[in-house]
Structures are given as structure tokens and as C-alpha cells.
Amino acid sequence: MKYLLTPTIAALLLFIGCSSSGTTEHDEDTLVNDTATDETADTAADDAATPTDDTTDTVAPDEAADDILTDDGETPDSDDGFLSGFDTTGKTCVTDIPDGRIVLATANDYQDDTAPWRVWVLVLADDGTLTDTGKYFETDKKLESIGFNANGRLAAVSSWETGFVTLFALVGRTLCIAQTGIVLPNLAESERVIFDQITADPLDPHRFYLTYGNPITTDEYSHYSGGIYTMTVDDTGHAEIATDHPAMHVPTAFTPLPGGMLAVALGGKEFFSDELTAGPDDLAVLDLSGDTPLVLQWYDVWGTPGANGAGPSVKSIGVSADGDYLLIANSSEYAEDPGLIKLLSNDEFADGITELVEFSDAALDSPDYLVLNNAGDTAVVMNGYFKGATLAVTDEAITYVKKETHDLVQPMVKLYRPPFADHVLISSFRSSNDESASITVAEITAAGLVEVSSTPVPLTGTFMIDNLAVQ
């Protein structure tokens, strides 16, 4: 089955591809949105933020920020003006974080549903050693997604319960809560919009993309709407969410493509009607070059009218280093073929996205996390319940190579920066035998995952890891 771009869209994609060739990893000239935020919600949530007794401090501003490596190994200048106006005075902060890549892990107390959730601070060294600093922040309940920005000096976490987004800022080796209670503006007092995924803008460290966006009121929410919103952060550490956004039915797995000018997302073009029917379009290609994402083209990948193939449990799309190959899975419980994996060819200058091969195996169930190695010839797929595998990938076939077992995976993240190029970081948020959390770093090889390190993360009490982000 083949899906073609219209001539107009193809020409636009060609223009974007050509114009991106001279764009650096951190383009400071990208336009910034000016939408006002809800100051009342921000103030109320700030008052509710709770520092921990032994692990956080109120600190004075540092003289200058440490250099933070980006995913491609570049080092931004420490005096480039980024966060130049951010003042740590009076902020809730974690200080003296050891050298290495910061890992933020959301954690909840699985024996006390009323306890505040925590954002735990860990550090990943180049040898794969993972250090639990024992330091954390207490934030909203039911934290859903967490992510760093492009240069690793901002992070954000969203709450499924309140709809609030909390912003963190890194100054030197001090991490502070910069802003809490960030919400989509212009909502009624009882309304919130919830965000299921937080993604960095690859080219602009001032911007995040917030995916899903279902409206919620006092005691109910609607799962028949959604979109992809843009959150912009200025150099004082103040964030605003733009109301303008591309509307999508229950979008998920929003993934920028190499080059940073295009992205793909799974979801639905049409919202459900009263008759619970929807169109079959379920994969969107988006242009990220403007103030907010713009849908360029829709594709019918699963071909199932009334039941879009991508459910909210799909968290990632596998992408090769050149962006030529995409690997997606169908996890929707309403689909006729849950667990089906498809390899797509992404030729943006010719025929657009085309389907190459598909694959399924009863041993895999429905994968939530998919990664492709840089070459696009090996994939690792995992779901949250003990089932995973390494797969060999070609234009003509996908074949099962090796079973990969990790307890209760949430999540699996591909690492790009040396020395972990073509590696994954796998969080097993609770083991089946001793209820401990662990984080594993493993190399993707054609013969299967090769473990570099696996570190138990005891946290404290009955807290367990729910999600994580890597700087």
C-alpha cells in the first residue's frame, strides 16, 4: 500500500529540508510565543510546592551555568544568555548534583495514594554507572510525563490529575523548580487541559511540545479530543502555553525527525462523533518551523474506519538516524490487529511515507516502546508487562531475533550521545520478585541487547519509578 504527498506538500517539504541544512542544533532565532499564562493558577500551585526536609535548599544564584552537552555532542557556550535572567533566590532547589547526565524519575508511593509524587534526581556517568543522589522534589499527584529541553537546562513534568505543568531550571549543578501550575490560558476556572507527553523542540531550547491535551472539568474528562501544544520558556524561566495548536484525536508518540524541522505523530484526523465513528487517517506529518506545529499531511496507515490504530499506550516511534525509516506499532484495543508492527519508508522529497513490511508475533503482545538503531536494521520493542524482543529489519522483512525480558518496563528511552550512541535506557519500575526498581543501560546489537549496567534504585519507603527523562 502506498501513500503519496500532494505536489504542494511535496514542494513545501523540499523547501523545509533545504532550509534546515544550515540550522544549528540550538537556533536562538526561533520566534517565541507571547500568550499570557494563568497567573492565579501559577501562584496557587507555587504555594503548594513542598520542599523536602533534607534534600532541598534555598540557594543564591550561581555565577554562571555549567556547560551541558547536547544529544549530538555539541557544548553550548555557558555565557550564551540562556536563562540569563533566572534567579534561584527563594526557589526550591536541589544543590551539588554530581557530575554526569542528570536523570529525572517520577515516583509514586504505591501503598499511599494520597502521598505527593516525587521527582527523583539521579546521575548517569559515561561508564554506565547510575547514582541515586537521594534528592527529590515533591510536586503534583499522578505525574504523567517528564522531559528535558534541547540543551538539557530545562525540564518539565505534567500532572494527569490537575492538568498543571511544573518547570525546572538547571543553573550549574543546581536544579530548581522555576514555575508551577502552568496551564493552558483562557480556560474556565473548573477546566484544565492534561498533557500525556512532553517533547523538546530539537532546534530551539526555549520550546517544548505538549501532546494529548484532553480537557478535564471537576470530576470528568473527555477522551474524544486533543492536540499538540507549544510551551515557550523565556530566559527568566517563565513558561507560556500557546492556545493555537493542531487538533488531533487522542494524539500520541509525537516524534521529531532528524533535522528537527519535521515530526510525526499517531492519532486521528477526525474526532469521534455521536455515533462513535471516525475517519481512518491516523498518522500525521507536521512542520515544526513556525510558532506552532502545522499538519502537512495525513496518512491512513491502519485502514480501520471508526477505530484509529494508535492508542494512548503507544509512547514512541522508532526512527533511523537519517529519518528514512519509521517503525510503529498498533496498540489500540479497538483495532482488529493489536500488536501489529509496520515499517514505513519516509522519502520526503518523492513519494512521502510508504509502507514496506509488517510483522506480528504472539510473544510480543502490543509494544508500547519501539526504537530503531541508527542504521535502521535492528529494532528493540517492549511493552509494560514483561514482553519484548530484538528484531532484524530490512525493506523486505522483519524477523524475530531474541526475547528481551525486563520487568514492568516504564519507559524505554533511546540514547544518542556518545558514549551511548545506539543504546537504550530501560526503567523497570517494579520487579516481580522483590518489588525493587532498576534502571538498565544496554547497547542495541544485531544479536540482541548487550547490558552495560543495571542499577537497583531503592528510592525510599514504598516509592516506585513511573517515568523518567535523560538529560
N, C-alpha and C positions, 0 to 999 in steps of 0.2 A: 504494500500500500504506500502511496506517495502523496505528499502534501506540498503544494507549490506556493511560493510567495507571489503576490501580485507584482507587476512591473514597478509600481510606485513604491511599494515596501522594499523591494529588492534594491532600488536605487537609493533609498534612504539608508538601508543597511550598509551599502557600499560607501556612502558618504561618511557614516559613523565610523566604519572600520578604517578609512583613510585618515580621518581627523584624529583618531585616537593614537596613531603611531608616534606622535610627538608628545604625548601626555606623560608626565612623570607619575610616580606612584602616589605622591601627595600633592595634588594640584590645589594650591591655596586660592586659586582664582574662581572656583566654582561658586555660583550665586548662592546666597544664604536667604532662607525664608524669613519673613518678618511677621508671621502670625503671632498674636498675643496669646499667652497661656492663662489658665485659670489661677490667679494669684491666691484666691481663697482656699482652693484645694491644696495648693502648694504649702501655704502657711500651716494649715491644719495637720497635714501629714508630717511636716518638719517637726511640729511639736510632739508628734507621736513617736518619732525615731528614738530608739533607746540604745545608748552606748553600753557595751559590756563592761563589767567592773574592772577586769584585769587585762583586757586585751586591746582597749582603745584609749586614745589620749586626745586632748585638745592641744594643738600644736601651733606654733607660729609659722608663717610662710617660709619655705626654703629659699635659699639664694637663687637656685636655678634647678631646672628639671634634668634628671639623668637622661642620656640618650636611650631611646627604645628602638630596638631592631624591628623592622617591618618583615612581612612574610617573604619578601624577595631578598632579604638580607641587607637592604639599604639602612643607613642610620641617619635619621633626620637631625638637623642641627639643633642643639639644645637651646639656642637663642633665636629660633625662627619665629618667635612671637606666639606660638601655640600655647593657649592657656596663660598668656602673659598677665591677664587681669584677674586670675583666680586667686582668692585669698583663703588660706586654710584657717584663719583665726575663727574660733568658735565652732568649727566643723567637727563632726565625729570622724575620727581618723584612726587608721592602723599605721604605726610607725616602724621604722627599722626593719623593713621587709628584706630578707636575704637576697643576694644576687641570684639572677636566673629569671626565667619566664614565669610571670605570675599566672596562676590558675585560680579562677574563682568558681567555687562549687556551692550551689544552693543545697540546703539541707533542712529536713523537717524531722520533728520528733514523732516517730510513728506510733508512740504509745500515748501521746498527748496532743490531740487535735487542736487544742486551744493555745498551745505554745507558739510564740513568734518563730517564724522561719529565720534561718541564718544564711548569710553569705560568707562562706569559709575561705580563708586565704591560704593557698598552697604555693609552692615554688618548684618548677621543673628545671633541673640543671641539664647541661649538654650531654652528660653521661647517662641520662635517663633517670637519675636519682630524683625522687619526689619528696619534698619536705613539707610536712604539715606544720605551719607556723603556730598553730593553736589559737590564732587570732580570727575574729569574725565580726560581722555586723549583724544586728537584728533589724529586720525590715518587715514588709508586709507578709501576710499569710498566703499560702498557695502560690508560691513563686513559679512562674511558668517557663520563662525563657531568660537567658542571660547571654551577653555578647560584648566583646571589645570592639572599639573602632579600628580604623585602618592603621594607625600608628601605635596602638596599644596604650594610649594615655587617657582614654575614656572607656568606661564600661557602663552598661545599662542592664537593668533587670525589671521584668514585668510581673504583675500580680494578676492571677486569674480571678481572684475574689473581688478586689477593689477596683481593678482597672488602672491602678496607678503604675507609673514607671519611675524607678529610682535611678539616678545618675551618679556615677563615681568618677572622680578625677585623680590622676596619679601625678604627684609632684616629687621628683627624686624617687626615693624609696618609701614615700608616704602616700597612702591611699585614703582618700576622704570621700564621705558622702557629700556630693556637690549640691544635689537638689532632690527632693522627694515630692510625691504627689503630682507628678507630671501627667496631665490628662489632655485628651483632645478638647480644644476650646469650643465654646458656643453650644455646649450641651445643657440640657435641663439639670436642675440640682440633683435629681434622683438618677440621672443617667451616667453611665461610664462606657468606654469602649475598651474591650480586652484584647491583648496582643499575644499571639501564640509563638512568635518568632522574632528575634532581634538580629539584624544583619548589618554589618558595616558597609558603608559606601566605599568601594575599593579605591577610589581616586580622591575622595575628599574626607579627611579625618574629622571634619566638623559634622558629618551626617551619618545617621543610622536609618535603616528601613524597618518599619514595624509591620508585621504581617498578621493577618486574620481580621482583627478589628470588629468583632461582633458587638453590637450594642447590648448593654445589660441595664435593667432597671432594678428596683429594690430587691425583688426575690426571683426574677426570671430573666432569661436571656433568649435571644433568637439565634439559631444556627443556620439561618437562611440568608445571611448577608455577609459582608466582609470587604476587605480591600487591602491595599498596601500603602501605608502612610510614611511620610518623611519627617524625621525628627532632626532638627538642626541645633547645634550647640555652639554658643559664641565663646570667645576667649576668656570670659568671666566664669564659665561653667554653668551658664543658664541655657536651658533647653526649651524649644518650642516645637509643637507638632502641627504641621500644616493640615488644614481641613481638606484641601484639594488632593485627590487620590484616585487611582484607577480602581473601580469597583469590580470585585470578583466574588463568585460564590465559594465560600469556605476555602480561601487560598491557603496553600501550604508549600513547604520546600522551596521558598524563594531563594534562588541561587544566582549570584552574579557570575558571568562567564569571564574567562581570561581576557584581559584588556580593560575590563571594568566599565565598558560603555553599554553592554547589553546584559540582560538577565533573563532567566526562565523561571516560571512558577507553575505549579499544578493547582488546579481549581476548576471553576466553571464560569463560562461566559455569561450565562443567564441565571438569575436567582430562581429558586423554586416558586412555582405558582400555587394557587389554592388547590389545584389538582395534583400537586406534588410531582410535577413533570419539569424537566429541564433539558436544554439542548445538549448535544454530545461534545461540544468543544470543551477541552479540559487541559490544554497546555498553552501557555501564553509566552510569547517573546516580548520583552519590554526594553525600551530605550531609557537609559539612565542619565543621559546627557543634560536634561533640563532640570528645572527646580524640583519637579516630582516625576516619578516614573510614568512612562507612556506606553500603553499596549500597542505594539506594532502589528502583531499577527496572532491569531488564534489557530490552534490545530486540534483536530479530532483524532486523538491517539487511541482511545479505548473503544470508541464507536458504540457506546451503550446509551441511547437516549433515555433520559429520566434518571440516570444513575452515573454521575461522573466518577471516573475510575480512581481518582486520588482522594483518599480520605485524610482527615486531620492527623492520623498517626504516622503518615509518611513525613519524615523530618528532613531528608536530604536527597539530593540528586547527584549521581556520580558524574564527574566531568573530567575529561582528559586534559593534560596541561595545555594543549593547543586549542581546546574547546571544540574539536571536531567530533567528539563522541559524547553522548549523553546516555546515562543508564538510569531508568526509572522503574518503579515497582507500583503495582496496583494493590493497595491495602484496604480499599473501601469494602465494608461489609455488605453494601448493597450491590456490588458488582457481581457479574456472572463468573468471573475468573480471578478471585482474590489471590494474591501471591504471584501473579504473572509478572515477569520482568521483561522489559523491552530495551533493546539497544537502538539508539537513534543516531543518524548522521546529521551533523549540523554544518551545512555548507551555506553560509550566509550570503555568499556572492553569486550563487547559482540557483539551486532548486529549493533552498530553505531547509527545513527539517524533514528528513525521510526516515521511515522505519527500515531497519536492516534485518534483525532477527529477534525472536522472543524465546523465553525459557521459563520453565517452572519445575519445581521439584517438591514432593510432599515433605521432604525433610527440612525445608526452609520455612514453611508456613508463609506469612506475609511480612517481608522485610520492612523495617522502619528506617534503617540506615543503610545507605549504599555509598561506596566510594570506588572510584577507578584510580589505578595508578597513573602516573604522568603519561606513560606511553599509551594508555588506553587498552592494554591487552590483558590486564588482570584486575578482577574486582573482588571486593570483600563486602558481603551483605550480612546484616544482623537484624534480629528483632529483639524485643524486650524480654523474651521468655526462652532463653537457653538455646535457640536455634540460629545457626549461622554457618557460612561457608566461604571458602575461596573459590572463585570461578575463573576459568580461562575464557577470554573474549576475543573473537575475530569477527570480521564482517559477515561471515557465513554461519557461525555457530557460537553458542555459549555452552560450556561444558563444566560439570561439577568436578572439582579437583580435590577438596579436602574439607571435612567438617571442622568448624571453628566453634568452640564452646566457651562462652563467658556468661556467668550467672547474671540474669536480670539486667541486661545492658541498658544504660540510660546516661549519656548517649555514647555514640562513636563519632569521633571527630578526626578528619584528615589533617595531618600536619604537613606544612610546605617548606618551612625554613630549615636550612642546614643546621645541625647535622641530622635532622629528622625529615628530610625530603622523602616522599613515598612511605611515610609511616602513618599509623593511626594511634590515637589515644582512646582507650576503651574504659569507660567507667562501669563497673559492676556495683550497682548501688546497694545491693544486699546479697550476700552469699546464701546458698540453700542450706549450708551445713552449720555455719557459726554466726550468721547474721552480721558479718563484718563487711564494710565497704572496701573496695580496692580499685586502683587505677593502673592500667597496663599500657605500656608503650610497646608497639610491635611494628616491625618492618613488613611491608607488603612484598612478597616474593611470589614467583610463579608456582612454587611448590606449597605455598601456604604462609600464614603469618609466622614470623620469627620474633619471639619475645625478646625485647631489650631489657625491660624491667617490669616488675609488678609489685606495687607497694600497697600494703594494707593501710587504710585510712580510718583509724578508730574514731575520729572526732571525739565527742563526749556523750555519755549517757546513752540514750536510745535514738540519737540522731542518725539519719541515713542520707546519703547523697541522692539528689533528684536530678540535677542537671549541672553542666559546667561549661566554662569558656576558657580558652587558652590565649594568652597574650601573643 
